[in-house]
């Protein structure tokens, strides 16, 4: 390793790993930082630029030129989202599908965090500077309600309430198949998938995860169900992974086996429809509901119009 060039021979322990993960482990940089270098052509194997998903073999020669740019906190920018409630301590928003919550690999701008800073500059410096004011997230393609803290005290109180499972978060999803029980819970640990590192999976060594569900409506043509899901923990992709694990992937969810005809809404049919929590200062119970967006109500209307829709 010399100057701004780093040379590595891939050890046996990293054989079969993706370039981005291997370089992250070898340098101590984050995966997002490594991805930025890969996309800039600054990571080569045997002298040639590679994709981040390239699998390495023992003895491969990897060269990294330069260092990743420092991660910068989001800057204020106009972004479309709906403010449902705002006071001196908290903001509740309805996030549209397709909007990333905070900057990350491939999404340095155009995030909810930047939009929040544009409308509520006082959240800068609240909590993690890369995620100002944010105490929980929604997946990019999941729509619905989120609460954001406007000061340090509110942030600490909301983080504590989430950890103590005192925040009620309810989602509506459309899932494939016919559920054997109208109500139930899925208690299965979730961790990073070994095969696809951008996805999650039920894993014995994963983090505890629990999702309660109730079937609101069963459809027969095609066979699918409108399901209300209640988060008892908040793991990445939790509802999507849990429903797929019991054989009922979310309709439209390409990552977990739910993108299939004849229902293709162009996104996972999953919406954070209800949010309730104690106000971090007054203690008053705040409760909010958010109706399904048009692209999802259109799917339900089509199902209801079928002769066997019941």
VOTORPA-36816 format. One record per atom (N, C-alpha, C): y, x, z. Coordinates in pm, whole numbers, plus 50000, padded with zeros to 5 digits. Atoms other than C-alpha are relative to their C-alpha. Last residue first. Example, Ala and Ser with C-alpha at 12.3 -4.5 7.8 and 13.67 -1.06 7.14 Angstrom:
<recs>
498814991849994
498945136750714
501094992350073
498815008950000
495505123050780
501205009050000
</recs>
This chain:
<recs>
500065008149877
489304348149871
499915009050123
499164993949898
489894359949517
500034991450124
500774996949878
486874346849325
500855006450107
500755011749950
488894328949054
499285002550131
501375000650054
491314358249021
499254988350060
500055008950116
494964351149098
498624998849939
499955013949955
494734365649448
499874990149886
501275003149935
493624398949303
499964985450044
501035000750104
496564400149062
498644996650059
499775012350076
498984391349341
498964998349892
500545011349923
497454418549558
500184986849926
501474998949998
498034444949291
499404988350075
500475003850133
501624433349232
498485000449993
500105014649999
502254434949608
499514995049863
501215004049928
501394472049586
499854984950007
501184995150073
503854482049314
498704996550068
500405008050116
506464459149470
498755004849929
499124998150115
506584476749810
499454992749877
500564991750105
504624461750102
500995001449886
500905006650096
506834447550372
499475009849896
499534996750135
508204469650654
499054993649899
501005003050102
507914459151017
500625002449864
499555001750138
509824473451312
498824996749909
501135003550086
509514472951690
500524996749861
499535002650137
511784489251945
498794997649912
501024999750104
510804486652311
500614996349866
500245012850066
513794494852532
498915001449893
501315005049962
513434527052730
499654986749937
499895012849928
517184532452701
498664995050053
498944999749900
516994569652613
500024987150082
500064988149914
513804576552416
501085000850107
498824992050033
513564540652285
500095011850097
498955001449900
510014529552357
501185008949961
499924989249902
507924527552041
501094996750102
499425004449872
506814503851766
499965011550100
499704988749912
506074509551396
500664994650126
499525003849866
504514485551147
500165012450087
499315012849997
503904486550770
500614996450135
499745000649855
502954522450703
500894987950026
498605002049963
501664516350349
500134998850151
499884997849856
498454527050177
501474999850037
499515012649944
497284517549828
499995001250152
500865006249900
496934553649709
500644987150054
499804993249872
499074559149401
499004994050097
499244987850027
499084548549034
500325008150125
498575001849973
498084512649122
500865012349973
499384986850003
494714516848949
501514998550020
498754999749923
492414487549017
500565014150002
498845004450080
489804481548744
501335000550074
499645013150055
488854509248750
499294989050079
501035005350089
488544539648979
500444986449946
499345002850128
490814562149183
498944995749899
499595013950013
489334559049532
500674996349870
500975008550069
487244590649552
500404985649980
501155003349916
489154610349814
499104989249939
500484988649923
491824629349621
498714997050074
500784990850083
492254602349355
499405011450080
499934986849938
493354576149607
499105009849925
498994991650062
494054545249395
500095014150053
499795002650143
492134521449621
501145008749948
498805007750030
491524537749960
500154998549848
498774992650031
487964550150000
501164990649965
498975009450043
485434527050168
501305007349967
500355006050128
482164546150212
501014990149947
500915011249976
482454553950582
499724992149872
501204995349930
483854588850515
499024988750029
500924994250099
486294575250255
498685004050066
500545011050080
487864552950522
499035005249893
500915008349921
488164582350761
499414988649918
501264992849976
489624606450505
499004991250075
500664998050129
492284582350379
498645006750018
500565012850043
493184571050730
499225001749870
501035005849912
493554606750857
499384987149949
500845008550086
495304623350561
499004991650080
499675000250142
496684649650805
498974991749922
500414988350078
495834640251163
500414998449853
499204998650121
497784615451373
499675012549922
499594986150009
495704600951656
500765001349868
500044996149859
495194564651759
500275015050015
500214985949967
496314552851417
499995002050151
499174996049887
495824515651356
499685014550036
500484988049930
494504504451019
501015004150107
498954995249911
494894469550874
499445011550081
500374995549867
492514464650583
501255004550077
498724996549942
492814445250258
499765002850149
499505007049882
489294445950123
501385005050038
499114991249924
487544454649798
500584991850115
500285000249857
484844440349574
500875010450070
501134991749958
486394435049232
499844999950152
499954996150142
486284405649208
501295007749973
501324999150062
485044397449559
500035004949857
499985004450140
488084402349781
498625002549939
501064994450083
487944403850161
500084994249859
500405008750110
491144398150358
498935007249917
499105011650008
492574411550684
499584990249891
499955005450135
489734435350768
500884987650002
500345014250003
490544452351098
500174995049858
499745007950121
490644489751158
499614985550021
500515013649985
490924515051441
500324992049875
499305010550073
491304551751353
499344986750029
500525013549978
490334581151575
500894989849930
499245009950077
490684618351515
499354986450017
500345013849969
489644648251727
500894990449922
499255005449887
490354681151554
499654985250018
498645004650022
487744696951329
500664994750127
499094991049929
484664717151431
501474996049981
500374999449859
482264688951343
500985008550080
500694987549968
484054683051016
499745000650149
500625001549869
485284651050848
499155012450025
501365005349998
487314663750557
499564997750143
500605000249868
490844673550456
498614993949991
500515012749951
492264683550122
499375001650138
498875009249992
494484711349994
499574986550055
499194997149884
491764736650084
501244991150011
498675001950055
489264721049847
500995001350114
500084999450147
485694732849912
501374998749934
500424986650040
485934741750282
500025001549848
501214999650082
487954710450357
499675014449961
499754996050138
490534714650636
498685000949924
499534986450020
489624696050952
500205002749853
499514996750135
489024660951081
500505014349998
499044988950007
486954649851380
500345003649856
500624988550067
485294615451361
501035011149986
499734988949910
485914583551559
499295012249944
500614988050058
486174554551318
500435011750087
499234987649986
486874521451482
499195011549943
500744988249958
485754486051413
500925011850021
499224990749920
486704451151314
499145012050037
498605003450022
485454427951041
500935009450078
499385006149883
482084445051041
501464997449972
501055006849925
479884452550738
500574992850122
500204994649866
482924460350524
498924991950072
500085011049903
482614451350156
499665005850137
501245004149937
483704477849908
500144988350097
501125004650081
486854496549809
498834995450087
501134990750005
489854498650037
498864994049920
501025007050077
493304483050019
498875009949978
500634993050111
495504496650294
499044990849928
500785009050083
497984482850543
499445008049883
499954998750146
499124507150811
499224988649935
500975008450070
499904503551181
500255000949849
499864998050144
501594529551400
498894992449929
500905008550079
502164521451767
500315001949851
499295004950118
503724550351959
499004992049917
499185011349958
502334555552311
500854994549885
500475011750076
499504578052202
500714987350044
500615009049901
500374603552475
499484987249937
501134992849940
500984630052207
499264991150099
501064999050102
503144605452014
498765006750058
500575013450016
505144596952327
498885000049896
500845003049885
505654633852403
499324986549988
501174991450013
506924641052052
499034997350115
500855005950103
509224610852087
498745008449976
500595012549950
510644622752420
499054993949897
501004996749898
511174658552300
499294987350049
501114993250066
512944646951984
498885002850101
500785010250070
515114622052173
498775006149933
500655008349898
516234649352412
499134989349935
501134993049939
516894673852128
499264991350101
499594989849904
519064650451924
498775005650069
498674995050032
518874627351621
500515010450099
499154997749882
515124620751627
501355005949958
499414986750001
513374605651324
500935001250120
498894998549907
511054575351314
500435014750002
500004987749922
508944567951007
501174999650097
499104997349889
508054535450830
499775013550068
499875007349875
506494530550489
500875006550105
498675005449974
505094546850179
500064994150140
500055011349908
502114569750129
501424995550028
500235012550073
502184591649817
499754987950089
499055002050110
503804621849985
499844986349934
500374992950121
501734618050301
501014996949889
500835008250088
503654604150597
499645008749880
499855000050145
504954626250875
499214988749935
501295003150063
505634627351246
500254998349851
501014999449895
508384641151472
498624996049951
501245006750038
511054649551214
498955001950109
500095013549948
514514657151349
498664993249982
499015004749902
514944687751130
499824985350037
500315014349996
511704698550961
500964993150096
500565003650130
512344734550850
499724985049991
498944999750101
514684739351149
499514996349860
500264989350096
511834727851380
501084999949892
501404996850025
513254705251651
499875011949906
500815007849906
516864693351612
498525002549969
500304992549880
518734721651439
499224992450105
500224985850028
520364699151180
499765007450132
501404996649970
519974663151302
499705014749970
500224995849862
523764659351332
498555003650031
499884985549983
524184659050954
499685004950140
499874998149854
522864623050934
500075015050029
499485012149937
523224610550575
500285001850150
498865004950076
522884643450386
500644988050069
498874991449968
520644658250653
501264995549928
499585003149864
518304628450615
501225008450041
499295012750003
518184633150239
500494995850137
498694997650061
517284669750277
500844987349996
499214991949907
514494661150519
501405002749945
499405009049904
513254633350288
500885007850098
500855004949894
512664659650022
500764990250090
500355013850029
514234667049685
499114993750104
498885009349991
514144704449732
499514985849974
498924994149920
511664732649794
501194990750020
499005010549972
508674711849684
501135005650085
499825008650116
506094734449515
501054989150020
500374993850127
504954749449844
500154989949886
501274992849994
506794731750124
499725005949863
500304989850100
510064714150200
498665006850026
499214987949974
509944682750420
499605010749899
499225001149876
508864646250387
500865012450024
500554990449905
507784646250021
500915000250125
499014991549934
508834614649835
499345008850105
499564989350090
506284600349592
501025009450061
501084991550049
505854567449776
500565010349903
500725004550119
509074554549929
498855009449965
500164989650102
509984562650289
499274994449878
501125004050084
511274534150507
499935010049886
499855000950145
513474549350774
498754994249937
501265004850056
513954546451149
500224997849851
499885006650130
516744567751294
498604995749959
501125000750094
516934577651658
500434993449870
501154991749963
519384588951926
498875000349897
499584986349967
522904576551848
498825009550022
499115000049885
521624545651666
500305014650034
499364987449959
520034539251328
500844997650124
499315000649871
517604513051200
500625013650027
500335012849938
515914504550869
500774998050130
499814999249855
517474532550664
499784986050057
499325011149933
515994530650314
500105002650150
500895006049901
515184560950098
500814989450074
500155014449981
516694577249789
498964996750106
501385003850027
517734613649820
499864985150032
500225014450011
521234628549810
498574996949958
499975004250140
521144664749926
499744985049994
499695014150026
521674682850257
500034997149850
498565002150009
519964716850262
500264985149976
499505009050105
516414722350382
501514998850005
500045014149958
515724752950597
500564991149891
498705005049961
515164785250406
499884985550045
499965014550003
511844803250389
501344995350054
500025006649868
512504839850324
500064984949984
498655002549951
511604850649972
499944993350136
499525013750021
508064863449941
501434998450049
500285008249884
507644900949919
500514985949975
498895006149926
507494924149623
499524992250121
498714993550022
504584930349390
501084992650077
498905009149971
501094921049507
501295007849987
498714993549982
498084938549357
501074989450021
498865009249994
494504926849395
501265008050023
498764993149966
491564948249287
501174990349989
498875003050089
488304928949299
501245007450049
499604988650081
485684947449506
501104997249901
499924987649924
483974916349640
500345011649905
501314993849977
484724886849412
500205012950080
500124985550004
487784864549418
498575004650025
500934995249897
488154827949329
499785015049982
500994990250049
491274818749129
499135004950117
501365004849972
492954787949283
498925009749954
500254999549856
496404804249309
498564996250034
499635012549933
496374810848936
499625001050147
501055010049982
496214846748816
500584987350061
499585010949912
498444873948679
498924989250005
499565012150069
496464902448520
500454989350101
498834998050085
496114938648634
500534987649932
500354991150112
492564935948768
501155000949900
501374995649974
493784906948982
499555007649876
500924997550111
497534901448984
498625003950052
501334997049948
500034885849223
499055001649881
499944987649923
503724887049128
498685003850064
500754989750072
503424861348848
499935013250073
499054991050065
506204839948999
499305011149922
499335007650105
503724811949073
501045008449926
500965002550108
501574836849262
500684993049883
500184987550073
504584848549464
499034998449882
498744997450070
505554813049566
499915012949920
499965008450120
501894805949645
501285002549922
500844993650101
501864835449885
500044992149870
499314987950046
504824821550080
499205006849890
498875004250083
503224786950098
500755012149945
500525003850131
499954802250221
501154996049907
500515013650007
501864819250502
499464997049860
499035009750049
502154856850510
499384986149999
499405007149888
499814877250731
501094990349959
498614996149976
499194901650448
500614993950126
499824985650009
495404902050409
501425004450037
500734993449892
494844866550533
500255015150002
499415004249873
497554852250309
499335007050118
498794992149985
496284872950018
500734996250129
500354986049974
492824858050066
501245008550023
500494998749862
494084822150100
499725014750033
498925002849906
496264823649787
499545001750145
498994989549993
493634841749581
501044997050108
498925001450097
490894816949661
501025011150021
498785006749956
487944829149865
500994998949884
500095014550021
484544836649708
501244992450043
500595003450130
484364871749851
499844984949991
499125009150072
486684874250152
499474996549861
499715011849918
484184889050399
500884989949928
501095009750011
482854912450130
500324987250075
501204997049921
486204930050114
498964989049987
500505011749928
488654925049825
498735003750078
501345002450055
490234958149733
499394989050085
501145003149915
493934955949811
498724999849917
501295000050070
497094970649661
498894997250100
501134999749908
500584962349789
498724999049918
501275003850065
503694970449590
498875001550101
500055014550007
507164969749750
498764995349923
498755006550039
506875005549864
499874985050004
498834991350010
503235016949885
501214991949959
498825008650000
500005000050000
501225008950000
</recs>
